[in-house]
Amino acid sequence: AIRRLKMKMKLGAIVARAVRSGGNAACVTKYAGSLPPMHRGLVIKSRPSLFPKPPMLPRATPGLARSAMHAPLSSSIKHEGVGCDDAVAGTQAKGYYDMSNETLMLFCATGDFAARKERLLREIMSVDQVSWDTAHDTLGQIDQDNNKNMWIFTLPYYSGIAVSVGAAFISIPLVFDLDTALWFNERFVTAEVADAKDLETWLEVGSWTWSWSEPVLGTVSFVLLALQFGRNQMVNLGARPYTASVKSWRAKRLCKAYPMYHPLILAEFADSDDYKSGKLLRETQAGYHAGHAKPWA
């Protein structure tokens, strides 16, 4: 069994060499002499390679790299069969509006807002029988209705930003500034003040204030950690946290307001749209959609 296995491995190596060299009879004859007698009648038919060998490139060296860095952009060296054809370059897509419906669907599946906006534009064009420029007016109105009264639902976000940024900056003087620490201690803590010799540097001040700052900071950190863990378990169970619930409700509201358009296209647009009301309508009025459109339009 071991001898048979070795013979198969040797046969495989010979066939691999023959295939790498083009599979011609000369190569097979060259390596067939080392085969056992019962396998010397092996014949590999010559056939052209499906994958032509790429042209050999010069080996990268430090000198060649420096020459390439300082070489001009235009060169007189021509490479036959290398580069893009002029016809292909002239027909490339300049934006989402030049993409086919199939390509646009692929971008929409990734959550790309610009692609979903273009898909909704084409839906408006198809249903209302209007041009691409005219469809932007309806798109702006849809975007405005999609973000109506959304400032109420974004209050937790703005409150979280204000509280977190404010707490980050306020905590520094409360811990390390002596005057601020004394004022805060007098009104909220009433702890015993350390000796003057122990409050000469800002590090010593921090050592004193840390005795009553650590419980607060530690508790806040643990609460945030526990809330984050609870949110992850909600996601594992398929529950919708606050942001996903708000987006789902907004998508349903938009579909009810515009029943003439496909609900899936409207829902995808509402899901990836931000909370800035009237942004697309202002861009339409400014003429961004016409003439020289934005690259992401």
Secondary structure, DSSP 8 states (H G I E B T S, - for coil): -HHHHHHHHHHHHHHHHHHHTTS-HHHHHHHHTTS-GGGTT--------SS----------HHHHHHHHHS-SS-S---TT-S--HHHHHTS--SGGGS-HHHHHHHHHTT-HHHHHHHHHHHHHHHHT--HHHHHHHHHHHHHHHTTTHHHHTHHHHHHHHHHHHHHHHHHHHHH-HHHHHHHIIIII------GGGSSSHHHHHHHHHHHHHHHHHHHHHHHHHHHHHHHHHHHTT---HHHHHHHHHHHHHHHH-TTS-HHHHHHHHHH--S-TTHHHHHHHHTTTSSS--TT-
